[in-house]
Amino acid sequence: MFSMVSAEFYRGLGGLAALGFAASYIYGSRSPGSQIFGPTLIAPPRPNELALTFDDGPNPAWTPYVLDILARRGVLATFFLVGKYAENERALVRRIVESGHLIGNHSWSHPDLSLASGDRVRNELRQTSDTLEQISGQPVRYFRPPFGARRPVVLRVARRLGMTAVLWNAMTNDWKEPSGEQISQRLIDKIDGINACGTAANIVLHDGSHARQLANRGPSTAAAGQIIENYKSTHRFVTLEAWA
């Protein structure tokens, strides 16, 4: 009887351990704040600084509007570009760079890299960096994993290619929210909370879509302008290079 109870007890412990491992893996690979699988850049203790970052472009329908908004307000931002889109929009990539903005690697086709083979991870990152560097004439130093999904091999490959992995601490579901006002207000609430804790804000908006290059990003574009207006007199907008 004792041995049967003991066996059930230890099987239960094994099941709990497996659940604990699964939960830790999901947290490590998906949570933007996790450093379990390796260091990533989020934001330093500088509550007066904001980094506007845009993912999933370049989008020929909306990225130009984003650039116009940034130019009118004298703000620089960081654009994490999907390689296959950049290949098709070389002039737009050059415009981003020539406007003084920073570009980063967002993989070639936006897969979930936490589930991809090591070879695919290397190909996705290397092909994108090679393309962006050929277009811009500048080295690519920053990488944002699609969906924020990573595991140790993803971060190792990024480091070997000379890139710092970047996550975030301020994001909403702007890609599916139809109201720019709702997007901006939710982000402002997050930014104010982050700043109150003594930390800068690394803000994600989307000027493109991994599913469709010409996706409507009007609400996200409007939200970018509203965020700048809200903070332009009290905060400093920076690219990620300021936090390197």
CYANA upper distance limits for C-alpha pairs under 8 A (distance plus 0.5 A):
  1 MET  CA      5 VAL  CA      6.76
  2 PHE  CA      6 SER  CA      6.52
  3 SER  CA      7 ALA  CA      6.52
  4 MET  CA      8 GLU  CA      6.80
  5 VAL  CA      9 PHE  CA      6.58
  6 SER  CA     10 TYR  CA      6.65
  7 ALA  CA     11 ARG  CA      6.57
  8 GLU  CA     12 GLY  CA      6.60
  9 PHE  CA     13 LEU  CA      6.81
 10 TYR  CA     14 GLY  CA      6.63
 11 ARG  CA     15 GLY  CA      6.75
 12 GLY  CA     16 LEU  CA      6.75
 13 LEU  CA     17 ALA  CA      6.58
 14 GLY  CA     18 ALA  CA      6.67
 15 GLY  CA     19 LEU  CA      6.75
 16 LEU  CA     20 GLY  CA      6.55
 17 ALA  CA     21 PHE  CA      6.61
 18 ALA  CA     22 ALA  CA      6.67
 19 LEU  CA     23 ALA  CA      6.62
 20 GLY  CA     24 SER  CA      6.62
 21 PHE  CA     25 TYR  CA      6.59
 22 ALA  CA     26 ILE  CA      6.68
 23 ALA  CA     27 TYR  CA      6.64
 24 SER  CA     28 GLY  CA      6.45
 25 TYR  CA     29 SER  CA      6.48
 26 ILE  CA     30 ARG  CA      6.29
 26 ILE  CA     31 SER  CA      8.17
 27 TYR  CA     31 SER  CA      5.66
 27 TYR  CA     34 SER  CA      7.32
 28 GLY  CA     34 SER  CA      5.97
 28 GLY  CA     35 GLN  CA      7.37
 28 GLY  CA     36 ILE  CA      5.77
 28 GLY  CA     37 PHE  CA      6.59
 28 GLY  CA    150 ARG  CA      8.41
 28 GLY  CA    151 ARG  CA      8.01
 29 SER  CA     34 SER  CA      8.24
 29 SER  CA     37 PHE  CA      7.86
 29 SER  CA    114 SER  CA      7.19
 29 SER  CA    148 GLY  CA      8.03
 29 SER  CA    149 ALA  CA      5.73
 29 SER  CA    150 ARG  CA      5.38
 29 SER  CA    151 ARG  CA      6.12
 30 ARG  CA     34 SER  CA      8.30
 30 ARG  CA    147 PHE  CA      8.08
 30 ARG  CA    148 GLY  CA      6.35
 30 ARG  CA    149 ALA  CA      5.55
 30 ARG  CA    150 ARG  CA      7.50
 31 SER  CA    148 GLY  CA      7.85
 32 PRO  CA    148 GLY  CA      6.77
 32 PRO  CA    167 LEU  CA      5.98
 32 PRO  CA    168 TRP  CA      6.51
 32 PRO  CA    169 ASN  CA      7.44
 33 GLY  CA     42 ILE  CA      7.97
 33 GLY  CA    167 LEU  CA      8.01
 33 GLY  CA    168 TRP  CA      8.00
 33 GLY  CA    169 ASN  CA      7.70
 35 GLN  CA     39 PRO  CA      5.77
 35 GLN  CA     40 THR  CA      7.19
 37 PHE  CA    150 ARG  CA      8.39
 37 PHE  CA    151 ARG  CA      6.40
 37 PHE  CA    152 PRO  CA      5.67
 37 PHE  CA    155 LEU  CA      8.32
 38 GLY  CA    152 PRO  CA      7.17
 38 GLY  CA    155 LEU  CA      7.34
 39 PRO  CA    165 ALA  CA      8.27
 40 THR  CA    164 THR  CA      7.40
 40 THR  CA    165 ALA  CA      5.55
 40 THR  CA    166 VAL  CA      5.95
 40 THR  CA    167 LEU  CA      7.10
 41 LEU  CA    164 THR  CA      7.52
 41 LEU  CA    165 ALA  CA      6.64
 41 LEU  CA    166 VAL  CA      5.15
 41 LEU  CA    167 LEU  CA      6.70
 41 LEU  CA    168 TRP  CA      8.42
 42 ILE  CA    166 VAL  CA      6.56
 42 ILE  CA    167 LEU  CA      5.85
 42 ILE  CA    168 TRP  CA      5.63
 42 ILE  CA    169 ASN  CA      7.12
 42 ILE  CA    202 ASN  CA      6.95
 43 ALA  CA    168 TRP  CA      7.95
 43 ALA  CA    169 ASN  CA      8.07
 43 ALA  CA    199 THR  CA      7.15
 43 ALA  CA    200 ALA  CA      5.95
 43 ALA  CA    201 ALA  CA      6.76
 43 ALA  CA    202 ASN  CA      6.50
 43 ALA  CA    243 TRP  CA      7.73
 44 PRO  CA    199 THR  CA      6.42
 44 PRO  CA    200 ALA  CA      6.31
 44 PRO  CA    243 TRP  CA      7.34
 45 PRO  CA    198 GLY  CA      6.09
 45 PRO  CA    199 THR  CA      4.71
 45 PRO  CA    200 ALA  CA      6.39
 46 ARG  CA    198 GLY  CA      6.92
 46 ARG  CA    199 THR  CA      5.68
 46 ARG  CA    200 ALA  CA      5.27
 47 PRO  CA    194 ILE  CA      8.08
 47 PRO  CA    195 ASN  CA      5.10
 47 PRO  CA    196 ALA  CA      7.88
 47 PRO  CA    197 CYS  CA      8.36
 47 PRO  CA    198 GLY  CA      5.51
 47 PRO  CA    199 THR  CA      5.04
 47 PRO  CA    200 ALA  CA      4.81
 47 PRO  CA    201 ALA  CA      7.83
 48 ASN  CA    195 ASN  CA      7.78
 48 ASN  CA    200 ALA  CA      6.92
 48 ASN  CA    234 THR  CA      7.75
 48 ASN  CA    235 HIS  CA      5.35
 48 ASN  CA    236 ARG  CA      6.66
 49 GLU  CA    200 ALA  CA      5.65
 49 GLU  CA    201 ALA  CA      7.23
 49 GLU  CA    235 HIS  CA      6.08
 49 GLU  CA    236 ARG  CA      5.28
 49 GLU  CA    237 PHE  CA      6.33
 49 GLU  CA    238 VAL  CA      7.30
 50 LEU  CA    200 ALA  CA      6.34
 50 LEU  CA    201 ALA  CA      5.42
 50 LEU  CA    202 ASN  CA      6.70
 50 LEU  CA    203 ILE  CA      7.77
 50 LEU  CA    235 HIS  CA      7.37
 50 LEU  CA    236 ARG  CA      6.66
 50 LEU  CA    237 PHE  CA      5.34
 50 LEU  CA    238 VAL  CA      6.62
 51 ALA  CA     77 ALA  CA      7.12
 51 ALA  CA     78 THR  CA      8.04
 51 ALA  CA    200 ALA  CA      8.44
 51 ALA  CA    201 ALA  CA      6.74
 51 ALA  CA    202 ASN  CA      5.44
 51 ALA  CA    203 ILE  CA      6.43
 51 ALA  CA    237 PHE  CA      6.20
 51 ALA  CA    238 VAL  CA      5.59
 51 ALA  CA    239 THR  CA      6.12
 51 ALA  CA    240 LEU  CA      7.09
 52 LEU  CA     76 LEU  CA      8.36
 52 LEU  CA     77 ALA  CA      5.66
 52 LEU  CA     78 THR  CA      6.92
 52 LEU  CA    202 ASN  CA      7.04
 52 LEU  CA    203 ILE  CA      5.58
 52 LEU  CA    204 VAL  CA      7.03
 52 LEU  CA    205 LEU  CA      8.09
 52 LEU  CA    237 PHE  CA      7.70
 52 LEU  CA    238 VAL  CA      7.95
 52 LEU  CA    239 THR  CA      7.77
 53 THR  CA     77 ALA  CA      6.27
 53 THR  CA     78 THR  CA      5.15
 53 THR  CA     79 PHE  CA      6.18
 53 THR  CA     80 PHE  CA      7.78
 53 THR  CA    202 ASN  CA      7.75
 53 THR  CA    203 ILE  CA      6.30
 53 THR  CA    204 VAL  CA      5.57
 53 THR  CA    205 LEU  CA      6.74
 53 THR  CA    239 THR  CA      8.50
 54 PHE  CA     77 ALA  CA      8.19
 54 PHE  CA     78 THR  CA      6.83
 54 PHE  CA     79 PHE  CA      5.28
 54 PHE  CA     80 PHE  CA      6.55
 54 PHE  CA    204 VAL  CA      6.34
 54 PHE  CA    205 LEU  CA      5.41
 54 PHE  CA    206 HIS  CA      5.51
 54 PHE  CA    207 ASP  CA      6.34
 55 ASP  CA     79 PHE  CA      6.62
 55 ASP  CA     80 PHE  CA      5.39
 55 ASP  CA     81 LEU  CA      6.87
 55 ASP  CA    106 HIS  CA      7.98
 55 ASP  CA    204 VAL  CA      7.57
 55 ASP  CA    205 LEU  CA      6.90
 55 ASP  CA    206 HIS  CA      5.24
 55 ASP  CA    207 ASP  CA      6.67
 55 ASP  CA    208 GLY  CA      7.01
 55 ASP  CA    209 SER  CA      8.41
 56 ASP  CA     80 PHE  CA      7.01
 56 ASP  CA     81 LEU  CA      6.10
 56 ASP  CA     82 VAL  CA      6.09
 56 ASP  CA    106 HIS  CA      7.70
 56 ASP  CA    206 HIS  CA      6.71
 56 ASP  CA    207 ASP  CA      6.92
 56 ASP  CA    208 GLY  CA      4.99
 56 ASP  CA    209 SER  CA      5.61
 56 ASP  CA    210 HIS  CA      6.16
 57 GLY  CA     63 THR  CA      7.58
 57 GLY  CA     79 PHE  CA      7.94
 57 GLY  CA     80 PHE  CA      7.52
 57 GLY  CA     81 LEU  CA      5.55
 57 GLY  CA     82 VAL  CA      6.53
 57 GLY  CA     85 TYR  CA      7.34
 57 GLY  CA     86 ALA  CA      8.05
 57 GLY  CA    206 HIS  CA      8.02
 57 GLY  CA    207 ASP  CA      6.12
 57 GLY  CA    208 GLY  CA      4.83
 57 GLY  CA    209 SER  CA      7.35
 57 GLY  CA    213 GLN  CA      7.84
 58 PRO  CA     63 THR  CA      6.60
 58 PRO  CA     81 LEU  CA      6.56
 58 PRO  CA     82 VAL  CA      7.71
 58 PRO  CA     85 TYR  CA      6.61
 58 PRO  CA     86 ALA  CA      6.57
 58 PRO  CA     89 GLU  CA      7.40
 58 PRO  CA     92 LEU  CA      7.52
 58 PRO  CA     93 VAL  CA      7.45
 58 PRO  CA    207 ASP  CA      7.64
 58 PRO  CA    208 GLY  CA      6.79
 58 PRO  CA    213 GLN  CA      8.22
 59 ASN  CA     63 THR  CA      5.70
 59 ASN  CA     85 TYR  CA      8.17
 59 ASN  CA    207 ASP  CA      6.89
 59 ASN  CA    208 GLY  CA      5.62
 59 ASN  CA    209 SER  CA      8.45
 59 ASN  CA    213 GLN  CA      6.17
 59 ASN  CA    214 LEU  CA      6.37
 59 ASN  CA    215 ALA  CA      8.19
 60 PRO  CA     64 PRO  CA      7.23
 60 PRO  CA     89 GLU  CA      7.83
 60 PRO  CA     92 LEU  CA      7.79
 60 PRO  CA    213 GLN  CA      8.40
 60 PRO  CA    214 LEU  CA      7.33
 61 ALA  CA    214 LEU  CA      6.33
 61 ALA  CA    215 ALA  CA      8.30
 61 ALA  CA    216 ASN  CA      8.21
 62 TRP  CA     66 VAL  CA      6.99
 62 TRP  CA    207 ASP  CA      6.75
 62 TRP  CA    208 GLY  CA      8.01
 62 TRP  CA    214 LEU  CA      8.39
 62 TRP  CA    216 ASN  CA      7.88
 62 TRP  CA    217 ARG  CA      6.67
 62 TRP  CA    218 GLY  CA      7.60
 62 TRP  CA    221 THR  CA      7.99
 63 THR  CA     67 LEU  CA      6.72
 63 THR  CA    207 ASP  CA      6.22
 63 THR  CA    208 GLY  CA      8.08
 64 PRO  CA     68 ASP  CA      6.71
 64 PRO  CA     92 LEU  CA      8.27
 65 TYR  CA     69 ILE  CA      6.78
 65 TYR  CA    221 THR  CA      7.71
 66 VAL  CA     70 LEU  CA      6.76
 66 VAL  CA    207 ASP  CA      7.95
 66 VAL  CA    221 THR  CA      6.31
 66 VAL  CA    224 ALA  CA      8.23
 67 LEU  CA     71 ALA  CA      6.54
 67 LEU  CA     96 ILE  CA      7.76
 68 ASP  CA     72 ARG  CA      6.66
 69 ILE  CA     73 ARG  CA      6.93
 69 ILE  CA    225 GLY  CA      6.83
 70 LEU  CA     74 GLY  CA      6.39
 70 LEU  CA     75 VAL  CA      5.47
 70 LEU  CA     76 LEU  CA      7.07
 70 LEU  CA     77 ALA  CA      8.32
 70 LEU  CA    225 GLY  CA      8.26
 71 ALA  CA     75 VAL  CA      6.87
 71 ALA  CA     76 LEU  CA      8.45
 71 ALA  CA     99 SER  CA      8.34
 73 ARG  CA    228 ILE  CA      8.24
 75 VAL  CA    237 PHE  CA      6.79
 75 VAL  CA    238 VAL  CA      8.25
 76 LEU  CA    100 GLY  CA      7.18
 76 LEU  CA    101 HIS  CA      5.89
 76 LEU  CA    102 LEU  CA      8.41
 76 LEU  CA    237 PHE  CA      7.32
 76 LEU  CA    238 VAL  CA      6.75
 76 LEU  CA    239 THR  CA      6.73
 77 ALA  CA    101 HIS  CA      5.88
 77 ALA  CA    102 LEU  CA      6.95
 77 ALA  CA    237 PHE  CA      8.23
 77 ALA  CA    238 VAL  CA      7.15
 77 ALA  CA    239 THR  CA      5.70
 78 THR  CA    101 HIS  CA      6.38
 78 THR  CA    102 LEU  CA      5.13
 78 THR  CA    103 ILE  CA      6.15
 78 THR  CA    104 GLY  CA      7.68
 78 THR  CA    239 THR  CA      6.06
 78 THR  CA    240 LEU  CA      7.27
 79 PHE  CA    101 HIS  CA      7.90
 79 PHE  CA    102 LEU  CA      6.69
 79 PHE  CA    103 ILE  CA      5.26
 79 PHE  CA    104 GLY  CA      6.50
 80 PHE  CA    103 ILE  CA      6.25
 80 PHE  CA    104 GLY  CA      4.90
 80 PHE  CA    105 ASN  CA      5.99
 80 PHE  CA    106 HIS  CA      5.72
 80 PHE  CA    143 PHE  CA      7.84
 80 PHE  CA    144 ARG  CA      7.27
 81 LEU  CA     85 TYR  CA      7.99
 81 LEU  CA     86 ALA  CA      7.08
 81 LEU  CA    103 ILE  CA      7.39
 81 LEU  CA    104 GLY  CA      6.59
 81 LEU  CA    105 ASN  CA      6.18
 81 LEU  CA    106 HIS  CA      5.68
 81 LEU  CA    107 SER  CA      8.08
 82 VAL  CA     86 ALA  CA      6.72
 82 VAL  CA    105 ASN  CA      7.41
 82 VAL  CA    106 HIS  CA      5.58
 82 VAL  CA    107 SER  CA      6.09
 82 VAL  CA    108 TRP  CA      5.85
 82 VAL  CA    109 SER  CA      6.85
 82 VAL  CA    110 HIS  CA      7.24
 82 VAL  CA    128 THR  CA      7.83
 82 VAL  CA    210 HIS  CA      8.10
 83 GLY  CA     87 GLU  CA      6.67
 83 GLY  CA    105 ASN  CA      7.91
 83 GLY  CA    106 HIS  CA      7.63
 83 GLY  CA    107 SER  CA      6.49
 83 GLY  CA    108 TRP  CA      4.57
 83 GLY  CA    109 SER  CA      7.20
 83 GLY  CA    127 GLN  CA      7.83
 83 GLY  CA    128 THR  CA      5.06
 83 GLY  CA    129 SER  CA      8.32
 83 GLY  CA    131 THR  CA      7.42
 83 GLY  CA    132 LEU  CA      7.84
 84 LYS  CA     88 ASN  CA      7.19
 84 LYS  CA    108 TRP  CA      5.92
 84 LYS  CA    109 SER  CA      6.78
 84 LYS  CA    128 THR  CA      8.14
 85 TYR  CA     89 GLU  CA      6.72
 85 TYR  CA    213 GLN  CA      7.63
 86 ALA  CA     90 ARG  CA      6.33
 86 ALA  CA     92 LEU  CA      8.47
 86 ALA  CA     93 VAL  CA      6.90
 86 ALA  CA    131 THR  CA      8.20
 86 ALA  CA    132 LEU  CA      7.69
 87 GLU  CA    131 THR  CA      7.27
 89 GLU  CA     93 VAL  CA      6.87
 90 ARG  CA     94 ARG  CA      6.75
 90 ARG  CA    135 ILE  CA      6.86
 91 ALA  CA     95 ARG  CA      6.69
 92 LEU  CA     96 ILE  CA      6.82
 93 VAL  CA     97 VAL  CA      6.95
 93 VAL  CA    135 ILE  CA      7.80
 93 VAL  CA    136 SER  CA      7.79
 94 ARG  CA     98 GLU  CA      6.41
 94 ARG  CA    135 ILE  CA      7.27
 94 ARG  CA    136 SER  CA      6.38
 95 ARG  CA     99 SER  CA      6.49
 96 ILE  CA    100 GLY  CA      7.40
 96 ILE  CA    101 HIS  CA      6.27
 96 ILE  CA    102 LEU  CA      8.19
 96 ILE  CA    103 ILE  CA      8.19
 97 VAL  CA    101 HIS  CA      5.77
 97 VAL  CA    102 LEU  CA      6.92
 97 VAL  CA    103 ILE  CA      7.52
 97 VAL  CA    136 SER  CA      7.30
101 HIS  CA    239 THR  CA      7.86
102 LEU  CA    239 THR  CA      7.04
102 LEU  CA    240 LEU  CA      8.24
102 LEU  CA    241 GLU  CA      8.47
103 ILE  CA    140 VAL  CA      7.58
103 ILE  CA    142 TYR  CA      8.20
104 GLY  CA    140 VAL  CA      6.48
104 GLY  CA    141 ARG  CA      7.27
104 GLY  CA    142 TYR  CA      5.40
104 GLY  CA    143 PHE  CA      5.99
104 GLY  CA    144 ARG  CA      7.80
105 ASN  CA    125 LEU  CA      7.52
105 ASN  CA    128 THR  CA      6.81
105 ASN  CA    129 SER  CA      6.73
105 ASN  CA    132 LEU  CA      8.44
105 ASN  CA    140 VAL  CA      7.45
105 ASN  CA    142 TYR  CA      6.70
105 ASN  CA    143 PHE  CA      5.06
105 ASN  CA    144 ARG  CA      6.86
106 HIS  CA    110 HIS  CA      7.36
106 HIS  CA    125 LEU  CA      8.27
106 HIS  CA    128 THR  CA      8.22
106 HIS  CA    143 PHE  CA      6.44
106 HIS  CA    144 ARG  CA      5.78
106 HIS  CA    145 PRO  CA      6.49
106 HIS  CA    146 PRO  CA      6.77
107 SER  CA    111 PRO  CA      8.19
107 SER  CA    124 GLU  CA      5.65
107 SER  CA    125 LEU  CA      5.65
107 SER  CA    128 THR  CA      6.36
107 SER  CA    143 PHE  CA      8.48
107 SER  CA    145 PRO  CA      7.62
107 SER  CA    146 PRO  CA      7.69
108 TRP  CA    124 GLU  CA      5.39
108 TRP  CA    125 LEU  CA      7.15
108 TRP  CA    127 GLN  CA      7.19
108 TRP  CA    128 THR  CA      5.74
109 SER  CA    124 GLU  CA      7.64
109 SER  CA    210 HIS  CA      7.89
110 HIS  CA    146 PRO  CA      6.03
110 HIS  CA    210 HIS  CA      6.62
111 PRO  CA    116 ALA  CA      8.17
111 PRO  CA    146 PRO  CA      7.05
112 ASP  CA    116 ALA  CA      7.12
112 ASP  CA    146 PRO  CA      6.78
112 ASP  CA    147 PHE  CA      7.37
112 ASP  CA    149 ALA  CA      6.61
112 ASP  CA    150 ARG  CA      8.42
113 LEU  CA    117 SER  CA      8.36
113 LEU  CA    121 VAL  CA      6.77
113 LEU  CA    145 PRO  CA      7.68
113 LEU  CA    146 PRO  CA      7.75
113 LEU  CA    149 ALA  CA      6.59
113 LEU  CA    150 ARG  CA      6.37
113 LEU  CA    151 ARG  CA      8.29
113 LEU  CA    154 VAL  CA      7.38
114 SER  CA    149 ALA  CA      5.83
114 SER  CA    150 ARG  CA      5.01
114 SER  CA    151 ARG  CA      5.86
114 SER  CA    154 VAL  CA      7.81
116 ALA  CA    120 ARG  CA      6.61
116 ALA  CA    121 VAL  CA      6.81
117 SER  CA    121 VAL  CA      6.77
118 GLY  CA    122 ARG  CA      6.79
118 GLY  CA    153 VAL  CA      7.09
118 GLY  CA    154 VAL  CA      8.13
119 ASP  CA    123 ASN  CA      6.70
120 ARG  CA    124 GLU  CA      6.44
121 VAL  CA    125 LEU  CA      6.75
121 VAL  CA    154 VAL  CA      6.88
121 VAL  CA    157 VAL  CA      7.89
122 ARG  CA    126 ARG  CA      6.30
122 ARG  CA    157 VAL  CA      6.68
123 ASN  CA    127 GLN  CA      6.24
124 GLU  CA    128 THR  CA      6.80
125 LEU  CA    129 SER  CA      6.67
125 LEU  CA    157 VAL  CA      8.37
125 LEU  CA    158 ALA  CA      7.72
126 ARG  CA    130 ASP  CA      6.48
126 ARG  CA    161 LEU  CA      7.73
127 GLN  CA    131 THR  CA      6.63
128 THR  CA    132 LEU  CA      6.62
129 SER  CA    133 GLU  CA      6.44
129 SER  CA    139 PRO  CA      8.37
129 SER  CA    140 VAL  CA      6.55
130 ASP  CA    134 GLN  CA      6.59
131 THR  CA    135 ILE  CA      6.73
132 LEU  CA    136 SER  CA      6.45
132 LEU  CA    137 GLY  CA      8.40
132 LEU  CA    138 GLN  CA      8.41
132 LEU  CA    140 VAL  CA      7.69
133 GLU  CA    137 GLY  CA      5.61
133 GLU  CA    138 GLN  CA      5.70
133 GLU  CA    139 PRO  CA      6.02
133 GLU  CA    140 VAL  CA      6.95
134 GLN  CA    138 GLN  CA      8.23
140 VAL  CA    162 GLY  CA      8.27
140 VAL  CA    163 MET  CA      7.35
141 ARG  CA    162 GLY  CA      6.57
141 ARG  CA    163 MET  CA      4.83
141 ARG  CA    164 THR  CA      6.65
142 TYR  CA    163 MET  CA      5.33
142 TYR  CA    164 THR  CA      5.35
142 TYR  CA    165 ALA  CA      6.52
142 TYR  CA    166 VAL  CA      7.24
143 PHE  CA    158 ALA  CA      7.51
143 PHE  CA    163 MET  CA      6.53
143 PHE  CA    164 THR  CA      6.48
143 PHE  CA    165 ALA  CA      5.31
143 PHE  CA    166 VAL  CA      6.40
144 ARG  CA    148 GLY  CA      7.39
144 ARG  CA    165 ALA  CA      6.19
144 ARG  CA    166 VAL  CA      5.47
144 ARG  CA    167 LEU  CA      6.72
145 PRO  CA    149 ALA  CA      6.31
145 PRO  CA    150 ARG  CA      7.05
145 PRO  CA    165 ALA  CA      7.90
145 PRO  CA    166 VAL  CA      8.13
145 PRO  CA    167 LEU  CA      8.22
148 GLY  CA    167 LEU  CA      6.90
150 ARG  CA    154 VAL  CA      6.13
150 ARG  CA    155 LEU  CA      7.51
151 ARG  CA    155 LEU  CA      7.24
152 PRO  CA    156 ARG  CA      6.68
153 VAL  CA    157 VAL  CA      6.57
154 VAL  CA    158 ALA  CA      6.81
155 LEU  CA    159 ARG  CA      6.73
155 LEU  CA    165 ALA  CA      7.23
156 ARG  CA    160 ARG  CA      6.70
157 VAL  CA    161 LEU  CA      6.78
158 ALA  CA    162 GLY  CA      6.97
158 ALA  CA    163 MET  CA      5.66
158 ALA  CA    164 THR  CA      7.24
158 ALA  CA    165 ALA  CA      7.29
159 ARG  CA    163 MET  CA      5.61
159 ARG  CA    164 THR  CA      6.83
159 ARG  CA    165 ALA  CA      8.36
167 LEU  CA    202 ASN  CA      8.50
168 TRP  CA    201 ALA  CA      8.30
168 TRP  CA    202 ASN  CA      5.52
168 TRP  CA    203 ILE  CA      6.86
168 TRP  CA    204 VAL  CA      7.36
169 ASN  CA    194 ILE  CA      8.46
169 ASN  CA    201 ALA  CA      6.79
169 ASN  CA    202 ASN  CA      5.99
169 ASN  CA    203 ILE  CA      7.15
170 ALA  CA    187 LEU  CA      6.94
170 ALA  CA    190 LYS  CA      6.57
170 ALA  CA    191 ILE  CA      7.05
170 ALA  CA    201 ALA  CA      6.86
170 ALA  CA    202 ASN  CA      6.39
170 ALA  CA    203 ILE  CA      5.20
170 ALA  CA    204 VAL  CA      6.82
171 MET  CA    187 LEU  CA      7.07
171 MET  CA    203 ILE  CA      6.47
171 MET  CA    204 VAL  CA      5.62
171 MET  CA    205 LEU  CA      7.49
172 THR  CA    183 ILE  CA      7.29
172 THR  CA    186 ARG  CA      7.52
172 THR  CA    187 LEU  CA      7.25
172 THR  CA    204 VAL  CA      8.32
172 THR  CA    205 LEU  CA      8.47
173 ASN  CA    177 GLU  CA      6.78
173 ASN  CA    183 ILE  CA      8.27
174 ASP  CA    178 PRO  CA      8.45
174 ASP  CA    183 ILE  CA      6.39
174 ASP  CA    205 LEU  CA      7.08
174 ASP  CA    206 HIS  CA      7.50
174 ASP  CA    219 PRO  CA      7.97
174 ASP  CA    220 SER  CA      6.47
175 TRP  CA    205 LEU  CA      8.44
175 TRP  CA    206 HIS  CA      6.86
175 TRP  CA    209 SER  CA      8.13
175 TRP  CA    217 ARG  CA      7.69
175 TRP  CA    220 SER  CA      7.73
177 GLU  CA    182 GLN  CA      8.09
177 GLU  CA    183 ILE  CA      7.41
177 GLU  CA    219 PRO  CA      7.72
178 PRO  CA    219 PRO  CA      6.42
179 SER  CA    183 ILE  CA      6.92
179 SER  CA    219 PRO  CA      6.01
180 GLY  CA    184 SER  CA      6.62
180 GLY  CA    218 GLY  CA      8.14
180 GLY  CA    219 PRO  CA      4.59
180 GLY  CA    220 SER  CA      6.40
180 GLY  CA    221 THR  CA      8.04
180 GLY  CA    222 ALA  CA      5.81
180 GLY  CA    223 ALA  CA      5.18
181 GLU  CA    185 GLN  CA      6.53
181 GLU  CA    219 PRO  CA      8.39
181 GLU  CA    222 ALA  CA      8.27
181 GLU  CA    223 ALA  CA      6.81
181 GLU  CA    226 GLN  CA      8.28
182 GLN  CA    186 ARG  CA      6.64
183 ILE  CA    187 LEU  CA      6.73
183 ILE  CA    219 PRO  CA      8.07
183 ILE  CA    220 SER  CA      7.62
183 ILE  CA    223 ALA  CA      6.48
184 SER  CA    188 ILE  CA      6.48
184 SER  CA    223 ALA  CA      5.27
184 SER  CA    224 ALA  CA      7.73
184 SER  CA    226 GLN  CA      6.88
184 SER  CA    227 ILE  CA      6.50
185 GLN  CA    189 ASP  CA      6.68
186 ARG  CA    190 LYS  CA      6.87
187 LEU  CA    191 ILE  CA      6.49
187 LEU  CA    203 ILE  CA      8.39
187 LEU  CA    227 ILE  CA      8.49
188 ILE  CA    192 ASP  CA      6.49
188 ILE  CA    227 ILE  CA      7.54
189 ASP  CA    193 GLY  CA      6.80
190 LYS  CA    194 ILE  CA      6.66
191 ILE  CA    195 ASN  CA      6.50
191 ILE  CA    201 ALA  CA      6.43
192 ASP  CA    196 ALA  CA      6.55
193 GLY  CA    197 CYS  CA      7.06
194 ILE  CA    198 GLY  CA      7.26
194 ILE  CA    199 THR  CA      6.18
194 ILE  CA    200 ALA  CA      7.39
194 ILE  CA    201 ALA  CA      7.05
195 ASN  CA    199 THR  CA      5.61
195 ASN  CA    200 ALA  CA      6.54
195 ASN  CA    201 ALA  CA      7.61
205 LEU  CA    220 SER  CA      6.79
205 LEU  CA    224 ALA  CA      8.08
206 HIS  CA    217 ARG  CA      7.60
206 HIS  CA    220 SER  CA      6.89
207 ASP  CA    217 ARG  CA      6.25
207 ASP  CA    220 SER  CA      7.42
207 ASP  CA    221 THR  CA      7.52
208 GLY  CA    212 ARG  CA      8.23
208 GLY  CA    213 GLN  CA      6.55
208 GLY  CA    214 LEU  CA      7.59
208 GLY  CA    215 ALA  CA      6.74
208 GLY  CA    216 ASN  CA      8.38
208 GLY  CA    217 ARG  CA      7.18
209 SER  CA    213 GLN  CA      6.16
209 SER  CA    214 LEU  CA      8.07
209 SER  CA    215 ALA  CA      6.46
217 ARG  CA    221 THR  CA      6.59
218 GLY  CA    222 ALA  CA      6.64
219 PRO  CA    223 ALA  CA      6.62
220 SER  CA    224 ALA  CA      6.76
221 THR  CA    225 GLY  CA      7.22
222 ALA  CA    226 GLN  CA      6.90
223 ALA  CA    227 ILE  CA      6.62
224 ALA  CA    228 ILE  CA      6.81
225 GLY  CA    229 GLU  CA      6.74
226 GLN  CA    230 ASN  CA      6.63
227 ILE  CA    231 TYR  CA      6.85
228 ILE  CA    232 LYS  CA      5.91
231 TYR  CA    235 HIS  CA      5.94
232 LYS  CA    236 ARG  CA      7.60
232 LYS  CA    237 PHE  CA      8.32
238 VAL  CA    242 ALA  CA      6.80
239 THR  CA    243 TRP  CA      8.38
240 LEU  CA    244 ALA  CA      7.07
